[in-house]
């Protein structure tokens, strides 16, 4: 959601992120992610997707707005196709969780 500016500061604009503006920062962002997390950006993305699946299966929507939930709902089927292993792991966690933590 951040838009790069010439003064090396960023500001938050609307959700229509201008991806092209970030292409020149890709290598720097990769290094920052690796330094902070010890993982590649792809590893972090897969972990985030898995956590999204887990939160959705457990109906953990705390702090998520209605408009964000609507966007997530349209995105989930695509993520399931692109990240089937992460979806499978989330389902395994869901199926092994106590019933009180599961979807009603």
Secondary structure, 3 states (H helix, E strand, C coil): CEEECCCCCEEECCCCCCHHHHHHHHHHHHHHHHHHHCCCHHHHHHHHHHHHHHHHHCCCCCCCCHHHHHHHHHHHHHHHHHCHHHHHHHHHHHHHCCHHHCCC
